[in-house]
Amino acid sequence: MPLLMLDLDNTLVDRDAAFHDAVTAFLTEHHLPHTDLTWVMALDASGYTARQDVAAAMTDRYQGLVPTTAIHALLDHGTADRVVLAELSREALDTARTDGWTCVIVTNGRTVQQEAKIRRTGLDQLVQGWVISEAVGRKKPEPEIFHAAADAVGASLADAWVIGDSPHADIAGANALGLRSVWVSNGRPWAQESYQPTHVAVDVATAIDHVITAAR
């Protein structure tokens, strides 16, 4: 069966929206100015800033105002507790499986947090497996994590596709392995000159539909 490797954050699920909601609740609970929402979101950089760096910056900013434990709770559980899977994405995954695709999530991040998102959204019932960078000791775009994903579900990388929102982690990673890819733009223009995705889609459901159609 052909292999479809999918990114998690801001691809299968809207990680930024969930974090936005968590930070909003955090600011309200601790009576902090809601103008700080912009600062925290920029600091977080869609999850690409190391957790310890975000925690350190927030601890410094809110010293004497917020317990350190509350900051750690926000960063460890806030997003995972609020993330949802869009119905169109769920339907697209169902169609892919019906068409014979082996679907596996390939995500960078911490194991506990990423698995919490996968299980909370029901993705664990919609894909055949997943690999998380912390668990395998490699992260995208390193080729080893894509090989680990294929091994996890007993599939081959031959004819595999990669779907993701990160030009560097997902598309460059696919390109290095000679794999076809779909970049989930989320409304952004493609800005890389040294490599290109096979296809560009506005969201993951459209991306999955493209892969299915291209293979038929």
C-alpha positions in Angstrom: 0.0 0.0 0.0 1.3 3.5 -0.8 2.6 5.6 2.1 1.3 9.0 3.1 3.3 10.8 5.7 1.6 13.8 7.3 2.8 16.6 9.6 0.7 17.2 12.8 1.0 20.8 14.0 -0.6 23.4 11.6 -1.1 20.7 9.1 -3.5 18.1 10.4 -4.5 20.3 13.4 -4.5 24.1 13.9 -1.9 24.2 16.6 -1.6 28.0 16.5 -5.3 28.5 17.1 -5.2 26.1 20.0 -2.2 27.9 21.6 -3.9 31.3 20.9 -6.9 30.1 22.9 -4.8 28.7 25.7 -2.8 31.9 26.0 -5.9 34.0 26.0 -7.3 32.0 28.9 -3.9 32.2 30.7 -3.9 36.0 30.5 -7.5 36.3 31.7 -6.9 33.9 34.6 -3.9 35.8 35.9 -5.3 39.3 35.2 -2.6 40.1 32.7 -3.0 42.6 29.8 -4.5 40.9 26.7 -2.1 43.0 24.6 0.5 40.4 25.8 -1.1 37.9 23.5 0.8 39.3 20.5 4.1 39.1 22.5 3.5 35.4 23.6 2.5 34.3 20.1 5.6 35.9 18.5 7.8 34.4 21.2 6.3 31.0 20.6 6.8 31.3 16.8 4.3 28.5 16.0 6.1 26.2 18.4 9.5 26.5 16.8 11.0 28.4 19.7 12.4 25.8 22.2 10.1 25.2 25.1 12.7 26.1 27.7 13.3 29.5 26.0 9.6 30.3 26.0 9.3 29.3 29.6 12.4 31.4 30.6 11.1 34.5 28.8 7.6 34.2 30.3 9.0 33.6 33.8 11.2 36.7 33.5 8.3 38.8 32.2 5.7 37.6 34.8 8.0 37.3 37.8 6.0 37.9 40.9 2.7 37.9 39.0 2.3 34.3 37.9 3.6 31.1 39.5 6.2 29.3 37.4 4.0 26.2 37.6 1.2 28.0 35.8 3.6 28.9 32.9 4.8 25.3 32.6 1.1 24.1 32.7 0.3 26.4 29.8 3.3 25.2 27.7 2.8 21.5 28.6 -1.0 21.1 28.4 -2.6 24.3 27.1 -2.4 23.5 23.4 -3.0 19.7 23.7 -6.1 20.4 25.8 -7.7 22.6 23.1 -6.6 21.2 19.7 -9.3 19.9 17.4 -9.5 18.0 14.1 -11.6 19.6 11.4 -14.3 17.5 10.0 -13.0 17.9 6.4 -9.6 16.7 7.5 -11.2 13.7 9.2 -13.2 12.9 6.0 -10.1 13.2 3.8 -8.2 10.8 6.0 -11.1 8.3 5.9 -11.0 8.6 2.1 -7.3 8.0 1.9 -7.6 4.8 4.0 -10.5 3.6 1.9 -8.3 4.1 -1.2 -5.6 1.9 0.4 -3.2 4.5 1.6 -1.1 3.8 4.7 -1.2 7.1 6.7 1.4 7.9 9.3 2.0 11.1 11.3 5.6 12.4 11.3 6.0 15.2 13.8 8.7 17.1 15.6 8.1 17.8 19.3 7.9 16.2 22.7 6.4 12.7 22.9 3.9 13.3 25.7 2.5 16.5 24.3 2.3 15.3 20.7 0.7 12.0 21.6 -1.9 13.9 23.7 -2.9 15.9 20.6 -3.1 12.7 18.5 -5.3 10.9 21.0 -7.5 13.9 21.9 -8.4 14.6 18.3 -9.0 10.9 17.5 -6.2 10.8 15.0 -5.0 7.6 16.6 -8.1 6.0 15.1 -7.6 7.5 11.7 -3.9 6.7 11.0 -1.9 3.5 11.1 0.9 5.0 13.1 3.1 7.9 14.1 6.6 8.9 14.9 7.7 11.8 17.1 11.1 13.3 17.0 11.8 13.1 20.7 11.0 9.3 20.7 13.2 8.4 17.7 16.0 10.8 18.4 15.8 12.4 15.0 13.7 15.3 13.7 12.5 16.6 10.4 14.1 17.3 7.9 16.6 14.6 8.8 16.0 11.5 6.5 16.1 9.1 9.4 12.8 10.2 10.9 11.0 9.5 7.5 12.7 6.1 7.3 11.5 5.5 10.9 7.9 6.4 9.9 8.0 3.9 7.0 9.4 1.2 9.3 6.8 2.0 12.0 4.0 0.9 9.6 5.9 -1.7 7.6 5.8 0.4 4.5 8.3 1.5 1.8 9.3 5.0 0.9 8.9 4.1 -2.7 6.0 6.2 -4.1 5.5 7.9 -0.8 4.2 11.4 -0.3 4.8 14.0 2.4 2.3 16.6 3.4 3.2 19.4 5.7 3.2 23.2 6.4 6.9 23.7 7.0 9.1 24.4 3.9 12.2 23.4 5.8 11.1 20.4 7.9 8.5 18.9 5.5 9.2 19.9 2.0 13.0 20.1 2.1 13.0 16.8 4.0 10.9 15.2 1.2 13.0 16.7 -1.5 16.2 15.3 0.0 14.7 11.8 -0.2 13.3 12.3 -3.7 9.7 12.1 -2.4 6.7 13.9 -3.7 5.2 16.5 -1.4 2.3 18.8 -0.9 3.0 22.1 1.0 0.0 23.2 3.1 0.3 27.0 2.6 -2.2 28.2 5.2 -2.5 31.3 3.0 1.2 32.0 2.7 3.2 32.4 -0.5 6.0 30.0 -1.3 9.4 31.8 -0.7 12.0 29.2 -1.2 14.1 29.2 -4.4 16.4 26.2 -4.0 13.5 23.6 -3.9 9.8 23.3 -4.6 7.0 21.2 -3.4 5.3 18.9 -5.9 2.0 20.7 -5.2 0.7 23.5 -3.0 -2.7 23.2 -1.2 -4.5 25.7 1.0 -5.2 23.1 3.7 -4.6 19.5 4.6 -7.9 18.2 3.3 -7.2 19.6 -0.1 -3.7 18.3 0.1 -4.9 14.7 0.8 -7.5 14.9 -2.0 -4.7 15.9 -4.4 -2.5 13.0 -3.5 -5.4 10.5 -3.8 -6.4 12.0 -7.2 -2.9 12.0 -8.5 -2.5 8.3 -7.7 -5.7 7.1 -9.3 
